Structures are given as C-alpha cells and as structure tokens.
C-alpha cells in the first residue's frame, strides 16, 4: 500500500510540474499564433485595399476571443462611392485567405465627416473628383 501511494504521489508531482511549466508556455505560444494571424490578415487586407484604391483607407483587423473576425474602417462621407468596392475587396480577401463565408466576419464602417484617416496620424486627405473616379474604376 505504501508503494502505491509513493508511485501515485510521484506521478501527481510530475504531472503538476509539467502543467505548471508547460501550461504557460502553451498559452504564450497560442497567444503569439493568434497575434500573428491577426497581423497577417491585416497586412493582406491593407495590401489588397491599397492595390485597388490607393492609400485611401487604413483597416484595423481584430479577432475577439469568442467572436468573428472584425474589420474596422473609418470612411469619410464623401467617399461613399467606393464603399461597395471596399466591401467587395474585404470579402475577396477573407474568402481567399481561409475560405471564410460572409457570416464569419464583421465589418464596422465608421463615417467621418471631415476626411480624416482611420488609423493614421489624423492628417486630412484631400481627394479631387478625378482621383475618386480613378479609384472607383480600378
């Protein structure tokens, strides 16, 4: 009986040691992977939007713990002509990256009245009708 107690206590001690050391390492690795996925998705989306419209918008991609992917973009009211194109590009990127259906991500458009950039320095971006027309036709 005494030998069984020693073996069980040794096994519990070893398992506890692995849990205390391996658990935080596993959690840190999982969090690092999540962060890298978010960064990669944001870079891919920014490159796609820049390729289609130029440097007009700066999307911010997040992945809540128990929610769908979220894309936040501040869009000036004057640029409503390109919002449909932006939504199409976002949809293409999410489908291309991992075959996501439209219900597995959320797009949040913030309308700004004065043409300020979303995640940038807050400097105003001026657009002329020709620039907007060329952005829509790309």
C-alpha positions as CSV (number, residue, x, y, z in Angstrom):
1,X,0.0,0.0,0.0
2,X,2.9,2.3,0.9
3,X,4.5,1.7,-2.5
4,X,1.3,2.6,-4.4
5,X,0.9,5.9,-2.5
6,X,4.6,6.8,-3.4
7,X,4.0,5.9,-7.1
8,X,0.8,7.9,-7.3
9,X,2.3,10.9,-5.5
10,X,5.3,10.8,-7.8
11,X,3.1,10.7,-10.8
12,X,1.0,13.6,-9.5
13,X,4.2,15.6,-8.8
14,X,5.5,15.0,-12.3
15,X,2.1,15.9,-13.9
16,X,1.9,19.1,-11.8
17,X,5.4,20.1,-12.8
18,X,4.6,19.7,-16.5
19,X,1.3,21.6,-16.0
20,X,3.0,24.5,-14.2
21,X,5.8,24.8,-16.7
22,X,4.1,23.6,-19.9
23,X,0.7,25.4,-19.4
24,X,2.1,29.0,-19.5
25,X,4.3,28.1,-22.5
26,X,1.4,26.6,-24.3
27,X,-0.7,29.6,-23.6
28,X,2.0,32.0,-24.7
29,X,2.5,30.1,-27.9
30,X,-1.2,30.1,-28.6
31,X,-1.5,33.9,-28.0
32,X,1.6,34.5,-30.2
33,X,0.0,32.5,-33.0
34,X,-3.3,34.4,-32.7
35,X,-1.5,37.7,-32.8
36,X,0.5,36.6,-35.9
37,X,-2.8,35.6,-37.6
38,X,-4.3,39.0,-36.9
39,X,-1.2,40.8,-38.2
40,X,-1.0,38.7,-41.4
41,X,-4.7,39.2,-42.1
42,X,-4.4,43.0,-41.6
43,X,-1.4,43.2,-43.9
44,X,-3.1,41.2,-46.6
45,X,-6.3,43.3,-46.3
46,X,-4.3,46.6,-46.3
47,X,-2.3,45.5,-49.4
48,X,-5.5,44.5,-51.3
49,X,-7.2,47.7,-50.5
50,X,-4.2,49.8,-51.4
51,X,-3.8,47.9,-54.6
52,X,-7.4,48.6,-55.6
53,X,-8.0,52.1,-54.3
54,X,-4.6,53.5,-53.4
55,X,-3.8,54.8,-49.9
56,X,-7.3,55.8,-49.0
57,X,-8.3,53.7,-46.0
58,X,-6.5,52.0,-43.1
59,X,-8.4,48.9,-41.9
60,X,-7.9,47.6,-38.4
61,X,-8.4,43.9,-38.1
62,X,-9.1,42.2,-34.8
63,X,-10.2,38.7,-33.7
64,X,-12.2,38.7,-30.4
65,X,-11.7,35.6,-28.3
66,X,-15.2,34.2,-28.9
67,X,-16.4,36.3,-31.8
68,X,-15.9,36.5,-35.6
69,X,-13.1,38.5,-37.3
70,X,-13.8,42.2,-37.1
71,X,-12.6,44.8,-39.7
72,X,-12.9,48.5,-38.7
73,X,-12.5,51.2,-41.3
74,X,-13.2,54.9,-40.9
75,X,-14.6,56.1,-44.2
76,X,-15.2,59.8,-45.0
77,X,-18.7,60.6,-46.0
78,X,-17.6,61.9,-49.4
79,X,-16.2,58.5,-50.3
80,X,-19.5,56.7,-50.3
81,X,-19.0,55.9,-54.0
82,X,-16.1,53.5,-53.2
83,X,-17.7,51.8,-50.1
84,X,-19.2,49.0,-52.2
85,X,-15.8,48.3,-53.8
86,X,-14.2,48.2,-50.4
87,X,-16.7,45.7,-49.1
88,X,-16.1,43.5,-52.2
89,X,-12.3,43.6,-51.7
90,X,-12.7,42.7,-48.0
91,X,-14.9,39.8,-48.9
92,X,-12.4,38.6,-51.6
93,X,-9.5,38.7,-49.1
94,X,-11.4,36.8,-46.4
95,X,-12.6,34.1,-48.8
96,X,-9.1,33.8,-50.4
97,X,-7.2,33.6,-47.0
98,X,-9.2,30.8,-45.5
99,X,-12.4,30.2,-47.4
100,X,-14.4,32.1,-44.9
101,X,-18.1,32.6,-45.5
102,X,-19.5,36.1,-45.1
103,X,-21.1,35.3,-41.7
104,X,-17.8,34.6,-40.0
105,X,-16.5,38.2,-40.0
106,X,-18.0,41.6,-39.2
107,X,-17.2,44.9,-41.0
108,X,-17.6,48.1,-39.0
109,X,-17.6,51.3,-41.0
110,X,-17.2,54.5,-39.1
111,X,-18.3,57.5,-41.1
112,X,-16.1,60.6,-40.6
113,X,-17.4,63.9,-41.9
114,X,-14.1,65.6,-42.5
115,X,-11.9,63.1,-44.4
116,X,-9.6,62.0,-41.6
117,X,-7.8,58.7,-41.9
118,X,-8.8,55.8,-39.8
119,X,-5.6,54.6,-38.0
120,X,-3.2,57.2,-39.3
121,X,-1.9,60.4,-37.9
122,X,-5.2,62.2,-38.3
123,X,-3.9,64.2,-41.2
124,X,-6.6,65.2,-43.7
125,X,-6.7,63.5,-47.1
126,X,-7.9,65.6,-49.9
127,X,-9.5,64.0,-53.0
128,X,-10.4,65.5,-56.2
129,X,-13.2,64.2,-58.5
130,X,-10.6,62.7,-60.9
131,X,-8.8,60.8,-58.1
132,X,-12.1,59.4,-56.8
133,X,-13.1,58.4,-60.3
134,X,-9.8,56.6,-60.9
135,X,-10.1,54.8,-57.5
136,X,-13.6,53.6,-58.3
137,X,-12.6,52.3,-61.8
138,X,-9.7,50.2,-60.6
